[in-house]
């Protein structure tokens, strides 16, 4: 026996010292043949498991784990229990040890004698202690294997975790890049869904963490030993995306976007995924997206040169029609099949009547694909199409045309073996001109604004079908009206007419050829407003910018139209702004409207929307002009580039303040560029923006400089350059916050940089957030710092959102909540009475932007603080807290019922607040109280009804409206049938 112990100890020493890796197999064989037990092996490893050198501990655990992988089936239940506890504890060890710990847990996850509860315990420990995506590929694969093993053998235990298991796995998978790991991860997600694990409030997050790989763009390296092909990943991901209708509201917009891609592979993948989804979707999931889906399918069939794309489009259309055909409707539901087939018929029928018959076959194929889906769809379409084809046969005399029509007829008749579209008719050119004239009249001169808007909408729908008529007839008429309106003295509603002209020009810009006509009209109008002596109306300029913005949005999906718009609009707006700023720097303008904050703010979304959808090549071409304009005053690319002085927005001098305001336009451009576009002179640009944000006396300029800096930092690749820039920013912020005239500017910079880093999970975000938390007790900056928590959590309209390609992690709000709400609560309890409101305001902002299902789970610990917040005298705190509580009354009635006395008292008290918004919110909460159990409400019924009589006489109509609704619902409390 002593000899066996010595052999064991010697083998352990050989392995741990790194001399004999083969000893692991010998030790495992010894366990199998009974020479020693796993417990004796652990005892022999004691000297290295307790060693202070993490490498030594790692070798020891590596040896134990390798043995367990060979011998896990021999373990007893009690041994497994002790080993699990040991390994869970080691997850907190040095990062060098973690890979071996995970291998040991993988071995234990295969043990049949694993006691109930241990699988959950292991996964909780991994979710809490291990940052999986910082591990090497094989170690991440080990984590996925552990999860897979437990899902195969401990399903009911894991389901007991509820949505926490789903949330934990999302954190594990978020950021995975290796195809070997993705194959396993995709299978886990599919099992989560098809085996009915609780997704809870994390449906969108689960979708985001998988859909970010769609469409798959993977080419295996030459001689790849792993054998994973692109098609394997495509099918595995598709099995996830098409596994549940719960993904529909997120997946269908993504598929529509990718169908419009220039990449054929993306189109095919999207179409095949759509077809797969139709097998499990119903009318409810498809309803909102049917028009866009049909528009994309129609365009591809009409325009594609690829037979593969055409075939997949027809398959997808067939699947959509079949899905709508088999959906079971309630008695009062709309039958979407009829309206969908009507759209198809409307868009295809007229092509069957066109003399040149160019789009006859594409239209016929679309109609036949839909008709073959079901007997209903066949009858619906052929009732209209067959008579039409017979009519066309009689109209045409050429044999080739007659043959084409007969072949189409035959195709429809052959479908009758299985199964089976309505339009108003074909418009002649003169009819179209008459239609356009009517639309112009209704748009501009109809007194009823709704009718005018409907006419604009109709024009926008017809314009892409008949672009020549609209660009040749409607656009010139609108342009003439727009110019003449400014000269008319006796017009009753000149401003209204101008507004309608601007709106109509935007509405009709739904085809690239029309955009080429409308954009010059809008830009010329803006230029005349800037130059004219009677100009200077900022609101009028804002209206033009709003129309330009709408046009930009309508151009984004068409590459040609998007580039034309960008080239036409962005240099022109920059030139006008530079002209205004340089003139203001030398001598006052007749009109300063273009430099006013509201006009520059309206220009921002125009430039942003014109930039976000550019291809990387075209974006790089544009950025090579715009950045040197601001850094070097290089104006040669601007139209009409003769300016009264040089453009130097980052130079010192009070006279240059008008030029510095144009940093807002720089922000709109550079913060909307895709990730992979290199920004020239970026480090210099960041330093200039940083300097301006901390030193400028104009709040508008300082804020836009901060936002621009933050937008660039958010997308900046990790590494030394980013670290240096951030350190420079931290130094400037800390100096500015300490003392001096620019403390508010420093706080603004702190907020935007913190947001930029929070969104991308940058490590420095924790330090900056703590800095912000510390400012809540600052007498001067505390209230603004508290409001800053809303900025951190809310969606930003102009920078730092997904639409402008910002790096936004899907669960940043939940992570921010977990990391910082305990600190806010602790700070509140320790704060002086004069600053407690700041902590409450910050807390209410965080809670207000948190997904409500997540908030419900934290409600028991936070409700008392929320109720205390209602007593705060700060109206922002009151309003924010009421907005937070109202949905919780509906979603967590049992928890809220325990505090009914306090809730009633607080809400009724706030119905007499001096602030109208607070009164309205309090009445809505009083109304929402009626969703609580009747037995809880009855003791308060008479009191509430009496108290709600007073706001019935409120001087504000909106308050009276809410009071009537709330009081009426309280009268019904306890009545039969309620």
Secondary structure, 3 states (H helix, E strand, C coil): CHHHHHHHHHHHHHHHCCCCCCHHHHHHHHHHCCCCCHHHHHHHCHHHHCCCCHHHHHHHHHHHHHHHHHHHHHCCHHHHHHHHHHHHHHCCCCHHHHHHHHHHHHHHHCCCCCCCCHHHHHHHHHHHHCCHHHCCHHHHHHHHHHHHHHHHHCHHHHHCCCHHHHHHHHHHHCCCCCHHHHHHHHHHHHHHHHCCCCCHHHHHHHHHHHHCCCCCCCCCCCCCCCCCCHHHHHHHHHHHHCCCHHHHHHHHHHHHHHHCCCCHHHHHHHHHHHHHHHCCCCHHHHHHHHHHHHHHHHHHHHHCCCHHHHHHHHHHHHHHHHHHHHCCCCCCCCCHHHHHHHHHHHHHHHHHHCCCCCCHHHHHHHHHHHHCCCHHHHHHHHHHHHHHHHHHHHHCCCHHHHHHHHHHHHHHHHHCCCCCCCCCCCCCHHHHHHHHHHHHHHHHHCCCHHHHHHHHHHHHHHHCCCHHHHHHHHHHHHHHHHHHHCCCCCCCCHHHHHHHHHHHHHHCCCCHHHHHHHHHHHHHHHHHHHHCCCCCCHHHHHHHHHHHHHHHHHHCCCHHHHHHHHHHHHHHHHHHHHHHHHHHHHCCCCCCHHHCHHHHHHHHHHHHHCCCCCCHHHHHHHHHHHHHHHHHCCCCCCCCCCCCCCCCCCCCCHHHHHHHCCHHHHHHHHCCCCCCCCCCCHHHHHHHHHHHHHHCCCHHHHHHHHHHHHHHHHHCCCCHHHHHHHHHHHHHHHHHHHCCCCHHHHHHHHHHHHHHHHHCCCCHHHHHHHHHHHHCCCCCCHHHHHHHHHHHHCCCCCCCCHHHCCCCCCCHHHHHHHHHHHHHHHHHHHCCCCCHHHHHHHHHHHHHCCCHHHHHHHHHHHHHHHHHHCCCCCHHHHHHHHHHHHHHHHHCHHHHHCCHHHHHHHHHHHCCCCCHHHHHHHHHHHHHHHHCCHHHHHHHHHHHHHHCCHHHHCCCHHHHHHHHHHHHHHHCCCCCCC
